[in-house]
Amino acid sequence: MNEALNAIVSGKADYIINGKEKTKEAIIIDYLNLCAEEYLWYKKGRIDTEVWSAWKAGMIYYFKQDAFKDDIEKQKVQKDSYYGLFEVLGDL
């Protein structure tokens, strides 16, 4: 997923995950779902605070990139789908 996320940041037109081409929006939503699951497990005490802090910093980095902003804003409306992730990440 890192390769696809970095392709989005760099403005490349091809986004491939596991050999399958996906749209930018689909990759961002997949990443948001992964991030939300990581947050859920952190809240339940299954992910160490130090690990969560590192993951959170990575999330904030990507979500603040111009290439991500429109898709992130669209998904913020569905905050219940993300276990409160957007609230814990603060102002993006």
HTML snippet that shows the backbone in 3Dmol.js (N, CA, C, O; Angstrom):
<script src="https://3Dmol.org/build/3Dmol-min.js"></script>
<div id="view" style="width:600px;height:400px;position:relative"></div>
<script>
const pdb = `
ATOM      1  N   MET A   1       0.826  -1.183   0.000  1.00  0.00           N
ATOM      2  CA  MET A   1       0.000   0.000   0.000  1.00  0.00           C
ATOM      3  C   MET A   1       0.878   1.258   0.000  1.00  0.00           C
ATOM      4  O   MET A   1       0.495   2.276  -0.577  1.00  0.00           O
ATOM      5  N   ASN A   2       2.038   1.198   0.635  1.00  0.00           N
ATOM      6  CA  ASN A   2       2.910   2.373   0.676  1.00  0.00           C
ATOM      7  C   ASN A   2       3.268   2.859  -0.718  1.00  0.00           C
ATOM      8  O   ASN A   2       3.310   4.062  -0.979  1.00  0.00           O
ATOM      9  N   GLU A   3       3.526   1.915  -1.608  1.00  0.00           N
ATOM     10  CA  GLU A   3       3.888   2.289  -2.971  1.00  0.00           C
ATOM     11  C   GLU A   3       2.752   3.063  -3.647  1.00  0.00           C
ATOM     12  O   GLU A   3       2.993   4.067  -4.317  1.00  0.00           O
ATOM     13  N   ALA A   4       1.537   2.599  -3.469  1.00  0.00           N
ATOM     14  CA  ALA A   4       0.379   3.278  -4.063  1.00  0.00           C
ATOM     15  C   ALA A   4       0.153   4.636  -3.415  1.00  0.00           C
ATOM     16  O   ALA A   4      -0.158   5.607  -4.104  1.00  0.00           O
ATOM     17  N   LEU A   5       0.306   4.714  -2.099  1.00  0.00           N
ATOM     18  CA  LEU A   5       0.124   5.993  -1.407  1.00  0.00           C
ATOM     19  C   LEU A   5       1.165   7.003  -1.880  1.00  0.00           C
ATOM     20  O   LEU A   5       0.847   8.169  -2.112  1.00  0.00           O
ATOM     21  N   ASN A   6       2.407   6.552  -2.020  1.00  0.00           N
ATOM     22  CA  ASN A   6       3.459   7.447  -2.496  1.00  0.00           C
ATOM     23  C   ASN A   6       3.243   7.849  -3.947  1.00  0.00           C
ATOM     24  O   ASN A   6       3.605   8.958  -4.339  1.00  0.00           O
ATOM     25  N   ALA A   7       2.656   6.963  -4.753  1.00  0.00           N
ATOM     26  CA  ALA A   7       2.331   7.319  -6.142  1.00  0.00           C
ATOM     27  C   ALA A   7       1.291   8.432  -6.166  1.00  0.00           C
ATOM     28  O   ALA A   7       1.364   9.333  -7.001  1.00  0.00           O
ATOM     29  N   ILE A   8       0.330   8.372  -5.260  1.00  0.00           N
ATOM     30  CA  ILE A   8      -0.686   9.429  -5.176  1.00  0.00           C
ATOM     31  C   ILE A   8      -0.030  10.750  -4.807  1.00  0.00           C
ATOM     32  O   ILE A   8      -0.311  11.778  -5.422  1.00  0.00           O
ATOM     33  N   VAL A   9       0.845  10.729  -3.803  1.00  0.00           N
ATOM     34  CA  VAL A   9       1.531  11.953  -3.362  1.00  0.00           C
ATOM     35  C   VAL A   9       2.357  12.554  -4.502  1.00  0.00           C
ATOM     36  O   VAL A   9       2.372  13.771  -4.690  1.00  0.00           O
ATOM     37  N   SER A  10       3.046  11.692  -5.264  1.00  0.00           N
ATOM     38  CA  SER A  10       3.919  12.197  -6.328  1.00  0.00           C
ATOM     39  C   SER A  10       3.169  12.552  -7.604  1.00  0.00           C
ATOM     40  O   SER A  10       3.761  13.097  -8.535  1.00  0.00           O
ATOM     41  N   GLY A  11       1.869  12.251  -7.660  1.00  0.00           N
ATOM     42  CA  GLY A  11       1.067  12.618  -8.825  1.00  0.00           C
ATOM     43  C   GLY A  11       1.132  11.633  -9.972  1.00  0.00           C
ATOM     44  O   GLY A  11       0.711  11.958 -11.082  1.00  0.00           O
ATOM     45  N   LYS A  12       1.650  10.431  -9.735  1.00  0.00           N
ATOM     46  CA  LYS A  12       1.682   9.422 -10.796  1.00  0.00           C
ATOM     47  C   LYS A  12       0.259   9.003 -11.143  1.00  0.00           C
ATOM     48  O   LYS A  12      -0.635   9.036 -10.298  1.00  0.00           O
ATOM     49  N   ALA A  13       0.068   8.617 -12.369  1.00  0.00           N
ATOM     50  CA  ALA A  13      -1.276   8.280 -12.846  1.00  0.00           C
ATOM     51  C   ALA A  13      -1.648   6.818 -12.623  1.00  0.00           C
ATOM     52  O   ALA A  13      -2.826   6.466 -12.682  1.00  0.00           O
ATOM     53  N   ASP A  14      -0.655   5.961 -12.367  1.00  0.00           N
ATOM     54  CA  ASP A  14      -0.975   4.537 -12.213  1.00  0.00           C
ATOM     55  C   ASP A  14      -0.900   4.138 -10.744  1.00  0.00           C
ATOM     56  O   ASP A  14       0.099   4.382 -10.067  1.00  0.00           O
ATOM     57  N   TYR A  15      -1.960   3.531 -10.278  1.00  0.00           N
ATOM     58  CA  TYR A  15      -2.052   3.106  -8.889  1.00  0.00           C
ATOM     59  C   TYR A  15      -2.324   1.616  -8.868  1.00  0.00           C
ATOM     60  O   TYR A  15      -3.401   1.165  -9.258  1.00  0.00           O
ATOM     61  N   ILE A  16      -1.346   0.858  -8.413  1.00  0.00           N
ATOM     62  CA  ILE A  16      -1.479  -0.590  -8.422  1.00  0.00           C
ATOM     63  C   ILE A  16      -1.212  -1.133  -7.022  1.00  0.00           C
ATOM     64  O   ILE A  16      -0.223  -0.779  -6.379  1.00  0.00           O
ATOM     65  N   ILE A  17      -2.125  -2.012  -6.557  1.00  0.00           N
ATOM     66  CA  ILE A  17      -1.953  -2.704  -5.289  1.00  0.00           C
ATOM     67  C   ILE A  17      -2.151  -4.183  -5.554  1.00  0.00           C
ATOM     68  O   ILE A  17      -3.152  -4.594  -6.141  1.00  0.00           O
ATOM     69  N   ASN A  18      -1.190  -4.977  -5.115  1.00  0.00           N
ATOM     70  CA  ASN A  18      -1.252  -6.429  -5.311  1.00  0.00           C
ATOM     71  C   ASN A  18      -1.519  -6.801  -6.770  1.00  0.00           C
ATOM     72  O   ASN A  18      -2.277  -7.727  -7.057  1.00  0.00           O
ATOM     73  N   GLY A  19      -0.889  -6.070  -7.679  1.00  0.00           N
ATOM     74  CA  GLY A  19      -1.019  -6.375  -9.093  1.00  0.00           C
ATOM     75  C   GLY A  19      -2.300  -5.896  -9.751  1.00  0.00           C
ATOM     76  O   GLY A  19      -2.498  -6.110 -10.947  1.00  0.00           O
ATOM     77  N   LYS A  20      -3.178  -5.247  -8.983  1.00  0.00           N
ATOM     78  CA  LYS A  20      -4.446  -4.766  -9.542  1.00  0.00           C
ATOM     79  C   LYS A  20      -4.454  -3.249  -9.580  1.00  0.00           C
ATOM     80  O   LYS A  20      -4.078  -2.582  -8.616  1.00  0.00           O
ATOM     81  N   GLU A  21      -4.888  -2.723 -10.706  1.00  0.00           N
ATOM     82  CA  GLU A  21      -5.005  -1.273 -10.837  1.00  0.00           C
ATOM     83  C   GLU A  21      -6.258  -0.810 -10.100  1.00  0.00           C
ATOM     84  O   GLU A  21      -7.325  -1.412 -10.225  1.00  0.00           O
ATOM     85  N   LYS A  22      -6.114   0.260  -9.337  1.00  0.00           N
ATOM     86  CA  LYS A  22      -7.241   0.828  -8.591  1.00  0.00           C
ATOM     87  C   LYS A  22      -7.274   2.328  -8.815  1.00  0.00           C
ATOM     88  O   LYS A  22      -6.277   2.930  -9.214  1.00  0.00           O
ATOM     89  N   THR A  23      -8.420   2.923  -8.557  1.00  0.00           N
ATOM     90  CA  THR A  23      -8.516   4.376  -8.648  1.00  0.00           C
ATOM     91  C   THR A  23      -7.876   4.999  -7.408  1.00  0.00           C
ATOM     92  O   THR A  23      -7.708   4.352  -6.375  1.00  0.00           O
ATOM     93  N   LYS A  24      -7.537   6.235  -7.543  1.00  0.00           N
ATOM     94  CA  LYS A  24      -6.980   6.975  -6.406  1.00  0.00           C
ATOM     95  C   LYS A  24      -7.952   6.953  -5.239  1.00  0.00           C
ATOM     96  O   LYS A  24      -7.556   6.698  -4.102  1.00  0.00           O
ATOM     97  N   GLU A  25      -9.213   7.218  -5.514  1.00  0.00           N
ATOM     98  CA  GLU A  25     -10.223   7.242  -4.454  1.00  0.00           C
ATOM     99  C   GLU A  25     -10.337   5.876  -3.765  1.00  0.00           C
ATOM    100  O   GLU A  25     -10.457   5.813  -2.541  1.00  0.00           O
ATOM    101  N   ALA A  26     -10.302   4.806  -4.522  1.00  0.00           N
ATOM    102  CA  ALA A  26     -10.407   3.458  -3.943  1.00  0.00           C
ATOM    103  C   ALA A  26      -9.221   3.162  -3.032  1.00  0.00           C
ATOM    104  O   ALA A  26      -9.389   2.553  -1.976  1.00  0.00           O
ATOM    105  N   ILE A  27      -8.037   3.584  -3.427  1.00  0.00           N
ATOM    106  CA  ILE A  27      -6.849   3.369  -2.592  1.00  0.00           C
ATOM    107  C   ILE A  27      -6.955   4.168  -1.308  1.00  0.00           C
ATOM    108  O   ILE A  27      -6.637   3.661  -0.233  1.00  0.00           O
ATOM    109  N   ILE A  28      -7.396   5.405  -1.409  1.00  0.00           N
ATOM    110  CA  ILE A  28      -7.526   6.240  -0.220  1.00  0.00           C
ATOM    111  C   ILE A  28      -8.573   5.652   0.730  1.00  0.00           C
ATOM    112  O   ILE A  28      -8.370   5.644   1.944  1.00  0.00           O
ATOM    113  N   ILE A  29      -9.670   5.169   0.196  1.00  0.00           N
ATOM    114  CA  ILE A  29     -10.698   4.560   1.052  1.00  0.00           C
ATOM    115  C   ILE A  29     -10.163   3.274   1.688  1.00  0.00           C
ATOM    116  O   ILE A  29     -10.423   3.017   2.863  1.00  0.00           O
ATOM    117  N   ASP A  30      -9.427   2.472   0.933  1.00  0.00           N
ATOM    118  CA  ASP A  30      -8.803   1.278   1.515  1.00  0.00           C
ATOM    119  C   ASP A  30      -7.871   1.665   2.656  1.00  0.00           C
ATOM    120  O   ASP A  30      -7.868   1.030   3.710  1.00  0.00           O
ATOM    121  N   TYR A  31      -7.088   2.705   2.438  1.00  0.00           N
ATOM    122  CA  TYR A  31      -6.162   3.172   3.474  1.00  0.00           C
ATOM    123  C   TYR A  31      -6.928   3.689   4.691  1.00  0.00           C
ATOM    124  O   TYR A  31      -6.554   3.399   5.828  1.00  0.00           O
ATOM    125  N   LEU A  32      -7.983   4.441   4.462  1.00  0.00           N
ATOM    126  CA  LEU A  32      -8.799   4.929   5.581  1.00  0.00           C
ATOM    127  C   LEU A  32      -9.384   3.780   6.391  1.00  0.00           C
ATOM    128  O   LEU A  32      -9.411   3.836   7.621  1.00  0.00           O
ATOM    129  N   ASN A  33      -9.849   2.746   5.711  1.00  0.00           N
ATOM    130  CA  ASN A  33     -10.385   1.581   6.414  1.00  0.00           C
ATOM    131  C   ASN A  33      -9.311   0.905   7.255  1.00  0.00           C
ATOM    132  O   ASN A  33      -9.571   0.505   8.390  1.00  0.00           O
ATOM    133  N   LEU A  34      -8.105   0.775   6.707  1.00  0.00           N
ATOM    134  CA  LEU A  34      -6.992   0.206   7.461  1.00  0.00           C
ATOM    135  C   LEU A  34      -6.663   1.073   8.674  1.00  0.00           C
ATOM    136  O   LEU A  34      -6.468   0.559   9.776  1.00  0.00           O
ATOM    137  N   CYS A  35      -6.604   2.368   8.473  1.00  0.00           N
ATOM    138  CA  CYS A  35      -6.305   3.293   9.573  1.00  0.00           C
ATOM    139  C   CYS A  35      -7.364   3.217  10.667  1.00  0.00           C
ATOM    140  O   CYS A  35      -7.044   3.231  11.855  1.00  0.00           O
ATOM    141  N   ALA A  36      -8.617   3.138  10.258  1.00  0.00           N
ATOM    142  CA  ALA A  36      -9.709   3.050  11.229  1.00  0.00           C
ATOM    143  C   ALA A  36      -9.603   1.761  12.041  1.00  0.00           C
ATOM    144  O   ALA A  36      -9.839   1.768  13.249  1.00  0.00           O
ATOM    145  N   GLU A  37      -9.254   0.671  11.392  1.00  0.00           N
ATOM    146  CA  GLU A  37      -9.085  -0.587  12.114  1.00  0.00           C
ATOM    147  C   GLU A  37      -7.912  -0.512  13.087  1.00  0.00           C
ATOM    148  O   GLU A  37      -7.995  -1.010  14.210  1.00  0.00           O
ATOM    149  N   GLU A  38      -6.827   0.107  12.651  1.00  0.00           N
ATOM    150  CA  GLU A  38      -5.685   0.291  13.549  1.00  0.00           C
ATOM    151  C   GLU A  38      -6.102   1.106  14.768  1.00  0.00           C
ATOM    152  O   GLU A  38      -5.720   0.784  15.893  1.00  0.00           O
ATOM    153  N   TYR A  39      -6.883   2.157  14.549  1.00  0.00           N
ATOM    154  CA  TYR A  39      -7.345   2.992  15.655  1.00  0.00           C
ATOM    155  C   TYR A  39      -8.267   2.205  16.591  1.00  0.00           C
ATOM    156  O   TYR A  39      -8.150   2.309  17.812  1.00  0.00           O
ATOM    157  N   LEU A  40      -9.170   1.428  16.025  1.00  0.00           N
ATOM    158  CA  LEU A  40     -10.069   0.621  16.843  1.00  0.00           C
ATOM    159  C   LEU A  40      -9.275  -0.315  17.751  1.00  0.00           C
ATOM    160  O   LEU A  40      -9.562  -0.414  18.944  1.00  0.00           O
ATOM    161  N   TRP A  41      -8.284  -0.997  17.195  1.00  0.00           N
ATOM    162  CA  TRP A  41      -7.478  -1.916  18.003  1.00  0.00           C
ATOM    163  C   TRP A  41      -6.629  -1.171  19.021  1.00  0.00           C
ATOM    164  O   TRP A  41      -6.374  -1.689  20.108  1.00  0.00           O
ATOM    165  N   TYR A  42      -6.189   0.030  18.688  1.00  0.00           N
ATOM    166  CA  TYR A  42      -5.468   0.856  19.667  1.00  0.00           C
ATOM    167  C   TYR A  42      -6.387   1.197  20.844  1.00  0.00           C
ATOM    168  O   TYR A  42      -5.992   1.076  22.004  1.00  0.00           O
ATOM    169  N   LYS A  43      -7.623   1.625  20.532  1.00  0.00           N
ATOM    170  CA  LYS A  43      -8.582   1.973  21.590  1.00  0.00           C
ATOM    171  C   LYS A  43      -8.874   0.771  22.490  1.00  0.00           C
ATOM    172  O   LYS A  43      -9.139   0.938  23.681  1.00  0.00           O
ATOM    173  N   LYS A  44      -8.829  -0.410  21.940  1.00  0.00           N
ATOM    174  CA  LYS A  44      -9.114  -1.622  22.708  1.00  0.00           C
ATOM    175  C   LYS A  44      -7.876  -2.140  23.448  1.00  0.00           C
ATOM    176  O   LYS A  44      -7.930  -3.184  24.099  1.00  0.00           O
ATOM    177  N   GLY A  45      -6.757  -1.405  23.345  1.00  0.00           N
ATOM    178  CA  GLY A  45      -5.549  -1.772  24.070  1.00  0.00           C
ATOM    179  C   GLY A  45      -4.701  -2.848  23.412  1.00  0.00           C
ATOM    180  O   GLY A  45      -3.811  -3.408  24.052  1.00  0.00           O
ATOM    181  N   ARG A  46      -4.958  -3.140  22.164  1.00  0.00           N
ATOM    182  CA  ARG A  46      -4.214  -4.202  21.485  1.00  0.00           C
ATOM    183  C   ARG A  46      -3.017  -3.687  20.693  1.00  0.00           C
ATOM    184  O   ARG A  46      -2.205  -4.476  20.209  1.00  0.00           O
ATOM    185  N   ILE A  47      -2.906  -2.385  20.564  1.00  0.00           N
ATOM    186  CA  ILE A  47      -1.766  -1.785  19.874  1.00  0.00           C
ATOM    187  C   ILE A  47      -1.068  -0.850  20.854  1.00  0.00           C
ATOM    188  O   ILE A  47      -1.699   0.003  21.478  1.00  0.00           O
ATOM    189  N   ASP A  48       0.228  -1.024  20.975  1.00  0.00           N
ATOM    190  CA  ASP A  48       1.058  -0.233  21.878  1.00  0.00           C
ATOM    191  C   ASP A  48       0.999   1.258  21.525  1.00  0.00           C
ATOM    192  O   ASP A  48       0.895   1.622  20.354  1.00  0.00           O
ATOM    193  N   THR A  49       1.064   2.094  22.528  1.00  0.00           N
ATOM    194  CA  THR A  49       0.993   3.547  22.332  1.00  0.00           C
ATOM    195  C   THR A  49       2.095   4.060  21.414  1.00  0.00           C
ATOM    196  O   THR A  49       1.851   4.937  20.585  1.00  0.00           O
ATOM    197  N   GLU A  50       3.289   3.530  21.551  1.00  0.00           N
ATOM    198  CA  GLU A  50       4.403   3.968  20.705  1.00  0.00           C
ATOM    199  C   GLU A  50       4.145   3.614  19.234  1.00  0.00           C
ATOM    200  O   GLU A  50       4.426   4.408  18.337  1.00  0.00           O
ATOM    201  N   VAL A  51       3.615   2.431  19.007  1.00  0.00           N
ATOM    202  CA  VAL A  51       3.282   2.008  17.642  1.00  0.00           C
ATOM    203  C   VAL A  51       2.167   2.896  17.095  1.00  0.00           C
ATOM    204  O   VAL A  51       2.250   3.369  15.961  1.00  0.00           O
ATOM    205  N   TRP A  52       1.129   3.123  17.892  1.00  0.00           N
ATOM    206  CA  TRP A  52       0.023   3.967  17.454  1.00  0.00           C
ATOM    207  C   TRP A  52       0.512   5.371  17.112  1.00  0.00           C
ATOM    208  O   TRP A  52       0.076   5.948  16.116  1.00  0.00           O
ATOM    209  N   SER A  53       1.401   5.920  17.912  1.00  0.00           N
ATOM    210  CA  SER A  53       1.919   7.271  17.650  1.00  0.00           C
ATOM    211  C   SER A  53       2.617   7.344  16.293  1.00  0.00           C
ATOM    212  O   SER A  53       2.460   8.318  15.558  1.00  0.00           O
ATOM    213  N   ALA A  54       3.384   6.311  15.971  1.00  0.00           N
ATOM    214  CA  ALA A  54       4.073   6.284  14.679  1.00  0.00           C
ATOM    215  C   ALA A  54       3.066   6.167  13.539  1.00  0.00           C
ATOM    216  O   ALA A  54       3.174   6.874  12.537  1.00  0.00           O
ATOM    217  N   TRP A  55       2.089   5.275  13.690  1.00  0.00           N
ATOM    218  CA  TRP A  55       1.062   5.122  12.656  1.00  0.00           C
ATOM    219  C   TRP A  55       0.267   6.406  12.486  1.00  0.00           C
ATOM    220  O   TRP A  55      -0.023   6.821  11.364  1.00  0.00           O
ATOM    221  N   LYS A  56      -0.084   7.029  13.595  1.00  0.00           N
ATOM    222  CA  LYS A  56      -0.867   8.267  13.556  1.00  0.00           C
ATOM    223  C   LYS A  56      -0.107   9.356  12.793  1.00  0.00           C
ATOM    224  O   LYS A  56      -0.694  10.078  11.987  1.00  0.00           O
ATOM    225  N   ALA A  57       1.187   9.469  13.048  1.00  0.00           N
ATOM    226  CA  ALA A  57       2.000  10.467  12.340  1.00  0.00           C
ATOM    227  C   ALA A  57       1.982  10.208  10.837  1.00  0.00           C
ATOM    228  O   ALA A  57       1.905  11.148  10.046  1.00  0.00           O
ATOM    229  N   GLY A  58       2.051   8.943  10.441  1.00  0.00           N
ATOM    230  CA  GLY A  58       1.987   8.599   9.020  1.00  0.00           C
ATOM    231  C   GLY A  58       0.641   8.945   8.413  1.00  0.00           C
ATOM    232  O   GLY A  58       0.569   9.447   7.291  1.00  0.00           O
ATOM    233  N   MET A  59      -0.419   8.677   9.149  1.00  0.00           N
ATOM    234  CA  MET A  59      -1.761   9.011   8.675  1.00  0.00           C
ATOM    235  C   MET A  59      -1.886  10.512   8.440  1.00  0.00           C
ATOM    236  O   MET A  59      -2.352  10.958   7.392  1.00  0.00           O
ATOM    237  N   ILE A  60      -1.466  11.263   9.420  1.00  0.00           N
ATOM    238  CA  ILE A  60      -1.562  12.723   9.313  1.00  0.00           C
ATOM    239  C   ILE A  60      -0.747  13.223   8.129  1.00  0.00           C
ATOM    240  O   ILE A  60      -1.188  14.114   7.402  1.00  0.00           O
ATOM    241  N   TYR A  61       0.434  12.656   7.931  1.00  0.00           N
ATOM    242  CA  TYR A  61       1.262  13.046   6.783  1.00  0.00           C
ATOM    243  C   TYR A  61       0.484  12.879   5.478  1.00  0.00           C
ATOM    244  O   TYR A  61       0.363  13.819   4.694  1.00  0.00           O
ATOM    245  N   TYR A  62      -0.040  11.680   5.255  1.00  0.00           N
ATOM    246  CA  TYR A  62      -0.757  11.423   4.003  1.00  0.00           C
ATOM    247  C   TYR A  62      -2.026  12.258   3.895  1.00  0.00           C
ATOM    248  O   TYR A  62      -2.293  12.837   2.842  1.00  0.00           O
ATOM    249  N   PHE A  63      -2.803  12.329   4.952  1.00  0.00           N
ATOM    250  CA  PHE A  63      -4.083  13.027   4.883  1.00  0.00           C
ATOM    251  C   PHE A  63      -3.930  14.520   4.637  1.00  0.00           C
ATOM    252  O   PHE A  63      -4.862  15.166   4.158  1.00  0.00           O
ATOM    253  N   LYS A  64      -2.783  15.069   4.955  1.00  0.00           N
ATOM    254  CA  LYS A  64      -2.555  16.502   4.726  1.00  0.00           C
ATOM    255  C   LYS A  64      -2.007  16.798   3.330  1.00  0.00           C
ATOM    256  O   LYS A  64      -1.878  17.964   2.958  1.00  0.00           O
ATOM    257  N   GLN A  65      -1.686  15.777   2.563  1.00  0.00           N
ATOM    258  CA  GLN A  65      -1.181  15.978   1.210  1.00  0.00           C
ATOM    259  C   GLN A  65      -2.308  16.484   0.310  1.00  0.00           C
ATOM    260  O   GLN A  65      -3.445  16.024   0.415  1.00  0.00           O
ATOM    261  N   ASP A  66      -1.996  17.413  -0.558  1.00  0.00           N
ATOM    262  CA  ASP A  66      -3.003  17.987  -1.452  1.00  0.00           C
ATOM    263  C   ASP A  66      -3.749  16.915  -2.252  1.00  0.00           C
ATOM    264  O   ASP A  66      -4.955  17.031  -2.467  1.00  0.00           O
ATOM    265  N   ALA A  67      -3.042  15.881  -2.691  1.00  0.00           N
ATOM    266  CA  ALA A  67      -3.661  14.838  -3.512  1.00  0.00           C
ATOM    267  C   ALA A  67      -4.710  14.030  -2.740  1.00  0.00           C
ATOM    268  O   ALA A  67      -5.538  13.354  -3.349  1.00  0.00           O
ATOM    269  N   PHE A  68      -4.679  14.096  -1.418  1.00  0.00           N
ATOM    270  CA  PHE A  68      -5.607  13.335  -0.582  1.00  0.00           C
ATOM    271  C   PHE A  68      -6.784  14.173  -0.093  1.00  0.00           C
ATOM    272  O   PHE A  68      -7.838  13.626   0.232  1.00  0.00           O
ATOM    273  N   LYS A  69      -6.621  15.469  -0.039  1.00  0.00           N
ATOM    274  CA  LYS A  69      -7.566  16.337   0.673  1.00  0.00           C
ATOM    275  C   LYS A  69      -9.019  16.184   0.229  1.00  0.00           C
ATOM    276  O   LYS A  69      -9.901  16.056   1.078  1.00  0.00           O
ATOM    277  N   ASP A  70      -9.288  16.194  -1.057  1.00  0.00           N
ATOM    278  CA  ASP A  70     -10.687  16.111  -1.523  1.00  0.00           C
ATOM    279  C   ASP A  70     -11.344  14.801  -1.097  1.00  0.00           C
ATOM    280  O   ASP A  70     -12.481  14.790  -0.625  1.00  0.00           O
ATOM    281  N   ASP A  71     -10.617  13.700  -1.268  1.00  0.00           N
ATOM    282  CA  ASP A  71     -11.184  12.400  -0.896  1.00  0.00           C
ATOM    283  C   ASP A  71     -11.358  12.282   0.617  1.00  0.00           C
ATOM    284  O   ASP A  71     -12.329  11.688   1.084  1.00  0.00           O
ATOM    285  N   ILE A  72     -10.440  12.834   1.371  1.00  0.00           N
ATOM    286  CA  ILE A  72     -10.554  12.808   2.837  1.00  0.00           C
ATOM    287  C   ILE A  72     -11.772  13.614   3.275  1.00  0.00           C
ATOM    288  O   ILE A  72     -12.523  13.178   4.148  1.00  0.00           O
ATOM    289  N   GLU A  73     -11.969  14.773   2.682  1.00  0.00           N
ATOM    290  CA  GLU A  73     -13.120  15.607   3.036  1.00  0.00           C
ATOM    291  C   GLU A  73     -14.439  14.884   2.750  1.00  0.00           C
ATOM    292  O   GLU A  73     -15.384  14.978   3.533  1.00  0.00           O
ATOM    293  N   LYS A  74     -14.498  14.169   1.634  1.00  0.00           N
ATOM    294  CA  LYS A  74     -15.707  13.405   1.304  1.00  0.00           C
ATOM    295  C   LYS A  74     -15.974  12.332   2.353  1.00  0.00           C
ATOM    296  O   LYS A  74     -17.126  12.092   2.714  1.00  0.00           O
ATOM    297  N   GLN A  75     -14.936  11.695   2.837  1.00  0.00           N
ATOM    298  CA  GLN A  75     -15.091  10.605   3.793  1.00  0.00           C
ATOM    299  C   GLN A  75     -15.349  11.084   5.220  1.00  0.00           C
ATOM    300  O   GLN A  75     -15.937  10.352   6.017  1.00  0.00           O
ATOM    301  N   LYS A  76     -14.925  12.284   5.549  1.00  0.00           N
ATOM    302  CA  LYS A  76     -15.153  12.825   6.894  1.00  0.00           C
ATOM    303  C   LYS A  76     -16.635  12.875   7.245  1.00  0.00           C
ATOM    304  O   LYS A  76     -17.005  12.766   8.415  1.00  0.00           O
ATOM    305  N   VAL A  77     -17.467  13.035   6.253  1.00  0.00           N
ATOM    306  CA  VAL A  77     -18.911  13.083   6.466  1.00  0.00           C
ATOM    307  C   VAL A  77     -19.405  11.753   7.041  1.00  0.00           C
ATOM    308  O   VAL A  77     -20.389  11.715   7.780  1.00  0.00           O
ATOM    309  N   GLN A  78     -18.724  10.683   6.702  1.00  0.00           N
ATOM    310  CA  GLN A  78     -19.109   9.353   7.169  1.00  0.00           C
ATOM    311  C   GLN A  78     -18.293   8.948   8.395  1.00  0.00           C
ATOM    312  O   GLN A  78     -17.827   7.812   8.487  1.00  0.00           O
ATOM    313  N   LYS A  79     -18.124   9.860   9.318  1.00  0.00           N
ATOM    314  CA  LYS A  79     -17.224   9.632  10.450  1.00  0.00           C
ATOM    315  C   LYS A  79     -17.581   8.399  11.273  1.00  0.00           C
ATOM    316  O   LYS A  79     -16.690   7.795  11.871  1.00  0.00           O
ATOM    317  N   ASP A  80     -18.845   8.008  11.323  1.00  0.00           N
ATOM    318  CA  ASP A  80     -19.220   6.811  12.078  1.00  0.00           C
ATOM    319  C   ASP A  80     -18.623   5.555  11.452  1.00  0.00           C
ATOM    320  O   ASP A  80     -18.441   4.547  12.135  1.00  0.00           O
ATOM    321  N   SER A  81     -18.320   5.610  10.170  1.00  0.00           N
ATOM    322  CA  SER A  81     -17.729   4.461   9.489  1.00  0.00           C
ATOM    323  C   SER A  81     -16.268   4.250   9.876  1.00  0.00           C
ATOM    324  O   SER A  81     -15.687   3.208   9.574  1.00  0.00           O
ATOM    325  N   TYR A  82     -15.690   5.210  10.526  1.00  0.00           N
ATOM    326  CA  TYR A  82     -14.258   5.165  10.816  1.00  0.00           C
ATOM    327  C   TYR A  82     -13.943   5.155  12.312  1.00  0.00           C
ATOM    328  O   TYR A  82     -12.831   5.508  12.705  1.00  0.00           O
ATOM    329  N   TYR A  83     -14.887   4.761  13.143  1.00  0.00           N
ATOM    330  CA  TYR A  83     -14.690   4.554  14.589  1.00  0.00           C
ATOM    331  C   TYR A  83     -14.165   5.789  15.330  1.00  0.00           C
ATOM    332  O   TYR A  83     -13.543   5.653  16.384  1.00  0.00           O
ATOM    333  N   GLY A  84     -14.404   6.980  14.798  1.00  0.00           N
ATOM    334  CA  GLY A  84     -13.930   8.191  15.452  1.00  0.00           C
ATOM    335  C   GLY A  84     -12.512   8.583  15.063  1.00  0.00           C
ATOM    336  O   GLY A  84     -11.903   9.428  15.718  1.00  0.00           O
ATOM    337  N   LEU A  85     -11.984   7.984  14.012  1.00  0.00           N
ATOM    338  CA  LEU A  85     -10.611   8.257  13.576  1.00  0.00           C
ATOM    339  C   LEU A  85     -10.371   9.739  13.309  1.00  0.00           C
ATOM    340  O   LEU A  85      -9.360  10.298  13.735  1.00  0.00           O
ATOM    341  N   PHE A  86     -11.302  10.371  12.602  1.00  0.00           N
ATOM    342  CA  PHE A  86     -11.089  11.774  12.241  1.00  0.00           C
ATOM    343  C   PHE A  86     -11.030  12.673  13.465  1.00  0.00           C
ATOM    344  O   PHE A  86     -10.295  13.661  13.470  1.00  0.00           O
ATOM    345  N   GLU A  87     -11.784  12.351  14.487  1.00  0.00           N
ATOM    346  CA  GLU A  87     -11.780  13.160  15.718  1.00  0.00           C
ATOM    347  C   GLU A  87     -10.424  13.056  16.409  1.00  0.00           C
ATOM    348  O   GLU A  87      -9.909  14.058  16.905  1.00  0.00           O
ATOM    349  N   VAL A  88      -9.843  11.867  16.448  1.00  0.00           N
ATOM    350  CA  VAL A  88      -8.563  11.677  17.136  1.00  0.00           C
ATOM    351  C   VAL A  88      -7.394  12.269  16.326  1.00  0.00           C
ATOM    352  O   VAL A  88      -6.374  12.647  16.902  1.00  0.00           O
ATOM    353  N   LEU A  89      -7.539  12.347  15.016  1.00  0.00           N
ATOM    354  CA  LEU A  89      -6.467  12.914  14.197  1.00  0.00           C
ATOM    355  C   LEU A  89      -6.470  14.430  14.218  1.00  0.00           C
ATOM    356  O   LEU A  89      -5.476  15.055  13.847  1.00  0.00           O
ATOM    357  N   GLY A  90      -7.554  15.022  14.640  1.00  0.00           N
ATOM    358  CA  GLY A  90      -7.604  16.475  14.755  1.00  0.00           C
ATOM    359  C   GLY A  90      -7.897  17.145  13.422  1.00  0.00           C
ATOM    360  O   GLY A  90      -8.423  16.527  12.497  1.00  0.00           O
ATOM    361  N   ASP A  91      -7.547  18.411  13.345  1.00  0.00           N
ATOM    362  CA  ASP A  91      -7.833  19.222  12.163  1.00  0.00           C
ATOM    363  C   ASP A  91      -6.892  18.870  11.034  1.00  0.00           C
ATOM    364  O   ASP A  91      -5.687  19.109  11.122  1.00  0.00           O
ATOM    365  N   LEU A  92      -7.434  18.307   9.985  1.00  0.00           N
ATOM    366  CA  LEU A  92      -6.605  17.925   8.843  1.00  0.00           C
ATOM    367  C   LEU A  92      -6.682  18.956   7.756  1.00  0.00           C
ATOM    368  O   LEU A  92      -6.046  18.803   6.713  1.00  0.00           O
TER     369      LEU A  92
END
`;
const viewer = $3Dmol.createViewer("view");
viewer.addModel(pdb, "pdb");
viewer.setStyle({}, {cartoon: {color: "spectrum"}});
viewer.zoomTo();
viewer.render();
</script>
